Amino acid sequence: MTRNVILIIIFSCAFSLLRAQPSVQEIEGIVTYVTQQNVYVKFLSAKKIKPGDNLFIRSEGKLISVVSITNCSSVSCVGKLTGDKKVTVGEVVVAIVPKDKDQKQLVDKKDEETNKVIDESKPEGIKEGNKTKRKQNIEGRILLSSYSNISNLAVDNSFRFRYTLSLNAININNTPLTFESYISFAHKLNDWAEIKENVFNGLKIYTLDLRYDLGKSTSIYLGRKINPQISSLGAIDGLQVETKIKNLYFGGVVGFRPDFEDYGFNSKLLEYGAYFGLNFQNKNGNMQTSMALFEQTNSGNTDRRFAYFQHQNSLIKNLNLFVSSEIDLYKVKDGIPITDLMLTSLYVSLNYRPFKRLTIMGSYDNRKNIIYYETFKNYLDMLLEDATRQGVQLRVNYRPINFIFVGLTTSYRIRDNDIRPTENLSGFLTFSQIPWIRTAATLSANFLQTNYLNGMVYGLKLNKDLFSGKMSCGLNYRYVNYLFENSSNNLSQHIAELDLSINFSRKFSLSADYELTFENQTVYNRIYLSVIKRF
């Protein structure tokens, strides 16, 4: 019955019309503190991140959602863990936010305006029509960051550095050729053993590709790239082709998965597949449907075969539906490969805004272990026995008056082998502009119950912009109280934080964050510094 319902949903939605994905960009943050359920993240600027947004980590080339944001200041965010993936202090997470302007469209627009001026100045009969000339544009960013963890227990001290380069050369030498790159290198202070053993333990190449545009409808990619139309596959090392015909787009991929241990190149992990989508838009919103079919191999043998489906619909005013799922089509049973349908993941969210000041969001998440039959064949029994994780979440945000925001979130998650489900209830009250001192303040509380603990976290956050937004500073206090089941070693913490962000210019900025934690007889000092230079 379940299988038939899934197939009906997929094939009926596959012929819906959808809108192409909006122009977005990635911004990075650093995890500064982690509790059993909450994650605190520091950004250079978090002004484009909103409660309800997700944060991701890169794992085996894929962007995996790990945090759902509950509250933000101008430079930091706090959210709840959304899955079983562990997040550690000092780890880099990614937020996906709208671009200020799509650079390619901006270049094309400038070219059109330039051509228009040139054409109008030419005598009749010499005009070049509406043809748009390509114009080279080079942009990039260098990020230098450090994360220090210092305590009165010297054994816990650590110092980590990370260097990131992002460089994009659009329309090189005024041709249809474009170069894209996103590369980082991380290491611990005076600890080069891992790097010497394998440089890819520190060096991570997330994007390194060339794109060639055949007219306005077809693009060819060569190198390592995450395709936004099939982002769940993560990075692909190889050849990708995509073309558009009116509302239809479709593409094909032949390449290799990055190595699952060090994210380097691995010629044994061949993969190939195709995808298509349709788009539609009206005055109320848009509708988008896309499907993909892929085969992933290891040393020539089938590792995984699956179908990917995604649907987004906002054609009904103030209502947005999102559905995403993966269905595995390949299975090894008693050593014999067979074709079988198995729902690997299903995520459904519904966002409703009945009126301007109220937003209601609900979601259902059902995931199973993804099994690569060749890559992890020594661990198959363990993977197959791991039960499905299911979770539901309900969130309500309300703005009674212009400068006050109230939010309440509750979630429920369970696995078959859990003694009791994980339950969470949290709320916040934000004053976006306190009179006279022009400061934003947020009060928050979070109750958590899991298999092994009951806990509460209380917080107060103050944030203020200075010098017309060129500088931002914040003060934050949190009290953590966790009571562990069957243990007398309970956790009680007092955490104070001071953050500062300075934009010296549009191309140069500095961010600093200091956190002080008192835990029994232990004192932790955490310092995060980052410098960004754009060019």
C-alpha positions as CSV (number, residue, x, y, z in Angstrom):
1,M,0.0,0.0,0.0
2,T,2.8,2.4,1.0
3,R,4.7,1.7,-2.2
4,N,1.6,2.4,-4.4
5,V,1.0,5.7,-2.6
6,I,4.6,6.7,-3.2
7,L,4.4,5.9,-6.9
8,I,1.1,7.7,-7.3
9,I,2.5,10.8,-5.7
10,I,5.7,10.8,-7.7
11,F,4.3,10.2,-11.1
12,S,1.3,12.6,-10.7
13,C,3.6,15.4,-9.4
14,A,6.2,14.7,-12.1
15,F,3.9,16.2,-14.7
16,S,3.3,19.3,-12.7
17,L,4.9,22.6,-13.7
18,L,7.5,24.2,-11.5
19,R,9.6,27.3,-11.2
20,A,13.3,27.2,-11.6
21,Q,15.3,27.5,-8.4
22,P,16.0,31.0,-7.1
23,S,19.5,32.5,-7.1
24,V,21.2,31.6,-3.8
25,Q,24.6,31.6,-2.3
26,E,26.3,29.8,0.5
27,I,27.7,31.5,3.6
28,E,29.8,29.8,6.3
29,G,29.6,29.8,10.0
30,I,31.6,28.2,12.8
31,V,30.0,26.1,15.5
32,T,30.9,27.7,18.9
33,Y,29.0,25.6,21.3
34,V,27.0,22.4,21.3
35,T,24.5,21.0,23.8
36,Q,22.5,17.7,23.5
37,Q,19.9,19.4,21.3
38,N,21.1,23.0,20.6
39,V,23.9,24.3,18.4
40,Y,25.3,27.8,18.5
41,V,26.9,29.1,15.3
42,K,28.9,32.3,14.6
43,F,28.7,34.0,11.2
44,L,30.4,37.1,9.8
45,S,26.8,38.3,9.1
46,A,23.6,36.4,9.9
47,K,21.2,39.1,8.7
48,K,19.9,36.9,5.8
49,I,19.2,33.9,8.0
50,K,15.8,33.5,9.5
51,P,14.2,31.3,12.1
52,G,13.1,28.1,10.3
53,D,16.1,28.1,7.9
54,N,18.4,25.1,7.9
55,L,22.2,24.8,8.4
56,F,24.2,22.1,6.6
57,I,27.5,20.3,6.8
58,R,29.4,18.8,3.9
59,S,29.7,15.0,4.3
60,E,31.0,12.8,1.4
61,G,30.3,15.7,-0.9
62,K,26.7,16.2,0.1
63,L,25.1,19.0,2.0
64,I,23.3,17.4,4.9
65,S,20.9,19.3,7.0
66,V,21.9,19.3,10.7
67,V,20.4,22.3,12.4
68,S,17.0,24.1,12.2
69,I,17.4,27.7,13.2
70,T,15.2,28.9,16.1
71,N,16.7,32.4,16.7
72,C,19.2,34.8,15.2
73,S,21.1,37.9,15.9
74,S,23.0,39.9,13.3
75,V,26.1,37.6,13.6
76,S,25.1,34.4,15.4
77,C,22.3,31.8,15.4
78,V,21.0,29.1,17.6
79,G,19.1,26.1,16.4
80,K,18.1,22.5,17.1
81,L,19.7,19.4,15.8
82,T,17.5,17.9,13.1
83,G,19.2,14.5,12.7
84,D,21.6,12.0,14.1
85,K,24.6,13.6,12.5
86,K,27.0,14.8,15.1
87,V,28.2,18.5,15.1
88,T,31.4,19.4,16.9
89,V,32.7,22.7,18.2
90,G,34.8,24.4,15.6
91,E,33.1,22.7,12.7
92,V,32.1,24.7,9.6
93,V,28.4,24.8,8.7
94,V,26.8,26.3,5.7
95,A,23.6,28.4,5.3
96,I,22.0,28.9,2.0
97,V,20.6,32.5,1.6
98,P,19.4,34.7,-1.3
99,K,22.0,36.5,-3.3
100,D,21.9,40.3,-3.2
101,K,22.0,40.2,-7.0
102,D,22.6,37.3,-9.4
103,Q,26.1,38.1,-10.7
104,K,25.4,36.5,-14.1
105,Q,22.2,38.5,-14.6
106,L,24.0,41.6,-13.5
107,V,26.7,41.2,-16.1
108,D,24.2,40.4,-18.8
109,K,22.1,43.4,-17.9
110,K,25.2,45.7,-18.0
111,D,26.1,44.2,-21.4
112,E,22.6,44.8,-22.7
113,E,22.7,48.4,-21.6
114,T,26.2,48.9,-23.2
115,N,25.1,47.3,-26.4
116,K,22.0,49.5,-26.5
117,V,24.1,52.6,-26.2
118,I,26.5,51.4,-28.9
119,D,23.7,50.4,-31.2
120,E,22.0,53.8,-30.9
121,S,25.2,55.6,-31.8
122,K,25.7,53.5,-35.0
123,P,24.4,54.6,-38.4
124,E,21.3,52.6,-39.7
125,G,22.3,49.2,-41.1
126,I,25.4,48.7,-38.7
127,K,23.4,47.8,-35.6
128,E,24.1,44.3,-34.1
129,G,20.5,43.8,-33.1
130,N,19.6,42.4,-29.6
131,K,22.7,40.2,-29.4
132,T,24.4,40.5,-26.1
133,K,28.1,40.6,-25.9
134,R,29.8,38.6,-23.1
135,K,31.9,40.5,-20.6
136,Q,34.6,39.1,-18.3
137,N,34.0,39.4,-14.6
138,I,36.3,38.0,-11.9
139,E,35.3,37.9,-8.2
140,G,36.6,36.0,-5.2
141,R,37.0,35.8,-1.5
142,I,39.7,34.8,1.0
143,L,38.7,33.8,4.5
144,L,41.2,33.3,7.3
145,S,39.8,31.9,10.5
146,S,41.0,30.4,13.8
147,Y,39.3,28.6,16.6
148,S,41.0,28.3,20.0
149,N,39.7,26.2,23.0
150,I,41.6,26.9,26.2
151,S,40.7,25.6,29.6
152,N,42.3,25.2,33.1
153,L,42.8,21.6,32.1
154,A,45.7,21.9,29.6
155,V,44.9,18.5,28.0
156,D,41.8,20.1,26.5
157,N,43.6,23.0,24.8
158,S,43.4,23.1,21.0
159,F,44.1,25.6,18.3
160,R,42.6,25.1,14.8
161,F,43.2,27.3,11.6
162,R,41.3,27.3,8.4
163,Y,42.0,29.1,5.1
164,T,39.3,29.3,2.4
165,L,39.6,30.5,-1.2
166,S,36.6,31.1,-3.5
167,L,37.4,32.3,-7.0
168,N,35.0,32.7,-9.9
169,A,36.0,34.0,-13.4
170,I,32.8,34.6,-15.4
171,N,33.1,34.8,-19.2
172,I,36.9,34.5,-19.4
173,N,38.3,36.8,-22.0
174,N,34.7,37.7,-23.0
175,T,34.1,34.1,-24.1
176,P,31.4,31.6,-23.0
177,L,33.9,29.9,-20.6
178,T,33.5,30.3,-16.9
179,F,35.7,29.0,-14.0
180,E,34.4,28.2,-10.5
181,S,36.3,27.2,-7.4
182,Y,35.8,26.8,-3.7
183,I,38.8,25.3,-1.7
184,S,39.7,25.2,1.9
185,F,42.6,23.9,4.0
186,A,42.4,23.3,7.8
187,H,45.0,22.1,10.4
188,K,45.7,22.1,14.1
189,L,48.6,24.1,15.5
190,N,51.9,22.2,15.4
191,D,50.0,19.0,14.4
192,W,51.0,18.1,10.9
193,A,51.1,14.4,11.2
194,E,47.7,13.9,9.6
195,I,48.6,16.3,6.8
196,K,51.9,14.6,6.0
197,E,50.2,11.3,6.0
198,N,47.5,12.5,3.5
199,V,47.2,16.1,2.3
200,F,43.5,15.6,1.8
201,N,43.0,15.3,5.5
202,G,43.3,19.0,5.5
203,L,42.7,20.1,1.9
204,K,39.1,20.0,0.8
205,I,38.1,20.9,-2.8
206,Y,34.4,21.5,-2.8
207,T,34.1,23.1,-6.3
208,L,36.7,23.2,-9.1
209,D,35.1,23.2,-12.6
210,L,34.9,24.9,-16.0
211,R,31.5,25.8,-17.6
212,Y,31.0,26.4,-21.3
213,D,27.7,27.9,-22.4
214,L,26.3,26.9,-25.7
215,G,23.9,29.8,-26.3
216,K,21.4,30.7,-23.7
217,S,19.9,27.2,-23.2
218,T,22.7,24.6,-22.8
219,S,25.7,24.5,-20.4
220,I,28.5,21.9,-20.1
221,Y,30.4,21.5,-16.9
222,L,33.8,19.7,-16.4
223,G,35.4,19.1,-13.1
224,R,34.1,18.9,-9.5
225,K,30.7,20.5,-9.0
226,I,27.6,20.3,-6.9
227,N,24.6,20.5,-9.2
228,P,21.8,22.5,-7.6
229,Q,19.2,20.5,-9.5
230,I,20.4,17.3,-7.9
231,S,22.2,18.6,-4.8
232,S,21.4,15.5,-2.7
233,L,24.1,13.7,-4.7
234,G,26.8,16.1,-3.5
235,A,29.9,16.9,-5.5
236,I,30.5,15.1,-8.8
237,D,33.9,14.7,-10.4
238,G,33.2,14.5,-14.2
239,L,31.0,15.8,-17.0
240,Q,27.6,17.4,-16.6
241,V,25.3,18.7,-19.3
242,E,22.1,20.6,-18.9
243,T,19.7,22.2,-21.4
244,K,16.4,24.1,-21.2
245,I,13.5,24.1,-23.5
246,K,10.9,26.6,-22.4
247,N,9.6,25.4,-19.0
248,L,11.5,22.0,-19.3
249,Y,15.0,21.4,-18.2
250,F,16.9,18.2,-18.3
251,G,20.5,17.0,-17.9
252,G,22.9,14.1,-17.7
253,V,25.9,13.2,-15.5
254,V,28.9,10.9,-15.9
255,G,31.6,11.1,-13.3
256,F,32.9,9.9,-9.9
257,R,31.9,10.3,-6.3
258,P,34.6,11.9,-4.1
259,D,36.4,9.4,-1.8
260,F,34.2,8.7,1.3
261,E,37.2,8.9,3.6
262,D,39.2,12.0,2.6
263,Y,37.0,13.7,0.0
264,G,39.8,13.3,-2.6
265,F,39.4,11.9,-6.2
266,N,38.5,8.2,-6.4
267,S,38.4,6.6,-9.9
268,K,36.7,3.4,-8.5
269,L,33.5,5.3,-7.6
270,L,31.9,5.8,-11.0
271,E,28.4,7.2,-11.1
272,Y,26.0,8.2,-13.9
273,G,22.4,9.3,-14.4
274,A,19.9,11.8,-15.7
275,Y,17.4,14.2,-14.4
276,F,14.6,16.4,-15.6
277,G,12.2,19.1,-14.3
278,L,9.3,21.3,-15.3
279,N,8.6,24.8,-14.0
280,F,5.6,27.1,-13.8
281,Q,4.9,30.5,-12.1
282,N,1.8,32.6,-11.6
283,K,1.0,35.8,-9.6
284,N,0.7,33.8,-6.3
285,G,3.9,31.9,-6.5
286,N,5.6,29.0,-8.2
287,M,5.5,25.2,-8.5
288,Q,8.5,23.0,-9.1
289,T,8.9,19.3,-9.7
290,S,12.1,17.5,-10.5
291,M,13.1,13.8,-10.8
292,A,16.4,12.0,-11.2
293,L,17.6,8.4,-11.7
294,F,21.1,7.4,-10.8
295,E,23.5,4.4,-10.6
296,Q,26.5,4.5,-8.3
297,T,29.2,1.9,-8.6
298,N,32.3,0.7,-6.8
299,S,35.1,-1.0,-8.8
300,G,32.5,-1.7,-11.6
301,N,29.9,-3.3,-9.3
302,T,26.6,-1.6,-8.4
303,D,26.8,0.2,-5.1
304,R,23.5,1.9,-5.1
305,R,20.7,2.6,-7.6
306,F,18.0,5.1,-6.7
307,A,15.4,7.7,-7.8
308,Y,15.3,11.2,-6.4
309,F,12.1,13.3,-6.3
310,Q,11.4,16.9,-5.2
311,H,8.3,19.1,-5.4
312,Q,7.7,22.6,-4.2
313,N,4.4,24.4,-4.5
314,S,3.4,27.9,-3.5
315,L,0.7,28.6,-6.1
316,I,-1.9,28.9,-3.3
317,K,-1.5,32.2,-1.6
318,N,0.3,32.2,1.8
319,L,0.8,28.4,1.6
320,N,4.0,26.6,0.7
321,L,4.4,22.8,0.3
322,F,7.8,21.1,0.0
323,V,8.3,17.3,-0.6
324,S,11.6,15.5,-1.0
325,S,12.3,11.8,-1.2
326,E,14.7,9.1,-2.3
327,I,13.7,5.6,-3.3
328,D,16.3,2.9,-3.6
329,L,15.8,0.5,-6.5
330,Y,18.6,-2.0,-5.8
331,K,19.0,-4.5,-3.1
332,V,21.2,-7.5,-2.3
333,K,19.4,-10.3,-0.6
334,D,21.1,-13.5,0.4
335,G,24.0,-12.5,-1.9
336,I,21.8,-12.1,-5.0
337,P,21.1,-8.6,-6.5
338,I,17.5,-7.9,-7.0
339,T,15.3,-4.9,-8.0
340,D,13.2,-3.7,-5.2
341,L,11.6,-0.4,-4.1
342,M,12.6,0.9,-0.7
343,L,11.7,4.4,0.6
344,T,15.1,5.7,1.9
345,S,13.9,9.1,2.9
346,L,10.8,11.2,2.9
347,Y,10.6,14.8,4.1
348,V,7.4,16.9,3.9
349,S,6.9,20.4,5.2
350,L,4.0,22.8,5.1
351,N,4.3,26.5,5.8
352,Y,1.1,28.5,6.2
353,R,0.8,32.3,6.8
354,P,-2.8,33.0,7.5
355,F,-2.1,36.7,8.0
356,K,0.9,38.9,8.0
357,R,1.9,38.6,11.7
358,L,1.5,34.8,12.1
359,T,3.4,31.9,10.5
360,I,2.7,28.2,11.2
361,M,5.0,25.5,10.0
362,G,4.8,21.7,10.3
363,S,7.1,19.0,9.0
364,Y,7.4,15.2,8.9
365,D,10.8,13.5,8.5
366,N,11.3,9.8,7.9
367,R,14.8,8.5,7.1
368,K,16.6,5.1,6.8
369,N,20.3,4.3,6.5
370,I,21.5,4.7,2.9
371,I,23.2,1.4,2.1
372,Y,26.1,1.2,-0.4
373,Y,26.3,-2.5,-0.9
374,E,29.9,-2.6,-2.2
375,T,31.5,0.3,-0.2
376,F,30.2,-0.8,3.2
377,K,29.6,-4.5,2.7
378,N,31.6,-5.4,5.8
379,Y,29.0,-3.4,7.9
380,L,25.8,-4.4,6.1
381,D,24.3,-6.3,9.1
382,M,24.8,-3.3,11.3
383,L,23.3,-1.0,8.8
384,L,20.3,-3.2,8.0
385,E,19.4,-3.5,11.6
386,D,19.4,0.2,12.3
387,A,15.8,1.2,12.6
388,T,14.0,4.0,10.7
389,R,14.1,7.4,12.4
390,Q,10.8,9.4,12.3
391,G,10.2,12.8,13.5
392,V,7.5,15.5,13.5
393,Q,7.8,19.2,14.3
394,L,5.4,22.1,14.7
395,R,6.5,25.7,14.9
396,V,4.5,28.9,15.4
397,N,6.0,32.4,15.1
398,Y,3.8,35.5,15.9
399,R,4.5,39.2,15.8
400,P,1.8,40.9,18.0
401,I,3.3,44.4,17.4
402,N,6.1,45.6,15.1
403,F,9.0,45.2,17.4
404,I,8.0,42.1,19.4
405,F,8.4,38.5,18.1
406,V,7.2,35.4,19.8
407,G,8.0,31.8,18.8
408,L,7.2,28.3,20.0
409,T,8.5,25.1,18.7
410,T,7.8,21.5,19.6
411,S,9.2,18.3,18.1
412,Y,8.9,14.6,18.6
413,R,11.4,12.0,17.3
414,I,11.6,8.2,17.8
415,R,13.5,5.2,16.6
416,D,12.3,1.6,17.2
417,N,15.2,0.9,19.6
418,D,14.6,4.0,21.7
419,I,13.6,3.5,25.3
420,R,11.6,6.7,25.1
421,P,11.2,9.2,22.3
422,T,13.1,12.5,22.1
423,E,10.8,15.4,22.9
424,N,11.6,19.0,22.7
425,L,9.8,22.2,23.6
426,S,11.3,25.7,23.1
427,G,10.2,29.2,22.9
428,F,11.6,32.7,22.5
429,L,10.6,36.3,23.0
430,T,12.4,39.0,21.0
431,F,12.3,42.8,21.3
432,S,13.8,43.9,18.1
433,Q,14.3,47.5,19.2
434,I,14.4,48.4,22.9
435,P,13.6,52.2,23.2
436,W,16.4,54.6,24.1
437,I,19.2,52.1,23.9
438,R,18.2,50.9,20.3
439,T,19.2,47.3,21.2
440,A,17.6,44.0,20.3
441,A,17.0,41.5,23.1
442,T,15.9,37.9,23.1
443,L,14.8,35.7,26.0
444,S,14.7,31.9,25.3
445,A,14.0,28.7,27.0
446,N,14.4,25.1,25.9
447,F,13.2,21.8,27.5
448,L,14.6,18.6,26.2
449,Q,13.9,14.9,27.1
450,T,15.8,12.1,25.4
451,N,16.7,8.4,26.1
452,Y,19.1,9.4,28.8
453,L,18.5,12.9,30.1
454,N,16.1,15.7,31.0
455,G,17.4,19.2,30.5
456,M,16.7,22.9,30.4
457,V,18.5,25.8,28.8
458,Y,17.7,29.4,29.5
459,G,19.2,32.3,27.6
460,L,19.4,36.1,27.2
461,K,20.9,37.7,24.1
462,L,21.5,41.4,23.5
463,N,22.7,42.7,20.2
464,K,23.3,46.2,18.9
465,D,24.4,47.7,15.5
466,L,26.7,50.7,15.6
467,F,27.9,53.2,13.0
468,S,25.1,52.6,10.5
469,G,25.5,48.9,10.6
470,K,29.3,48.9,10.0
471,M,29.8,47.4,13.4
472,S,27.8,44.9,15.4
473,C,28.3,43.7,19.0
474,G,26.4,41.2,21.1
475,L,26.3,39.9,24.7
476,N,24.8,36.5,25.4
477,Y,24.2,34.5,28.6
478,R,23.0,30.9,28.8
479,Y,22.3,28.6,31.8
480,V,22.4,24.8,31.0
481,N,21.1,22.2,33.4
482,Y,21.0,18.6,32.3
483,L,19.9,15.7,34.6
484,F,21.2,12.3,33.3
485,E,19.2,9.1,33.8
486,N,20.9,6.5,35.9
487,S,23.8,8.8,36.7
488,S,24.7,11.3,39.4
489,N,27.1,13.2,37.1
490,N,24.7,15.9,36.1
491,L,25.7,18.9,34.0
492,S,25.4,22.5,35.1
493,Q,27.0,25.3,33.1
494,H,27.1,29.1,33.0
495,I,28.1,30.5,29.6
496,A,28.9,34.1,28.8
497,E,29.7,35.3,25.3
498,L,30.8,38.5,23.6
499,D,30.9,39.0,19.9
500,L,32.1,41.8,17.6
501,S,31.8,42.2,13.9
502,I,33.3,45.1,11.9
503,N,32.9,45.9,8.2
504,F,35.8,48.1,7.3
505,S,34.7,48.3,3.7
506,R,32.5,46.3,1.3
507,K,35.5,44.1,0.6
508,F,37.2,43.8,4.0
509,S,35.7,42.6,7.3
510,L,36.7,41.2,10.7
511,S,34.8,39.1,13.2
512,A,35.7,38.1,16.8
513,D,33.9,36.0,19.4
514,Y,34.9,35.2,23.0
515,E,33.0,32.6,25.1
516,L,33.5,31.8,28.7
517,T,32.1,28.6,30.3
518,F,32.0,27.7,33.9
519,E,31.4,24.0,34.6
520,N,32.0,22.6,38.1
521,Q,35.7,23.1,38.6
522,T,36.5,23.6,34.9
523,V,36.7,26.9,33.0
524,Y,36.6,26.9,29.2
525,N,37.7,29.9,27.1
526,R,36.7,29.7,23.4
527,I,38.0,32.3,20.9
528,Y,36.9,32.5,17.3
529,L,38.6,35.0,14.9
530,S,38.0,35.5,11.2
531,V,39.1,37.9,8.5
532,I,37.4,38.1,5.0
533,K,38.9,39.8,2.0
534,R,36.8,40.1,-1.2
535,F,38.1,41.0,-4.6
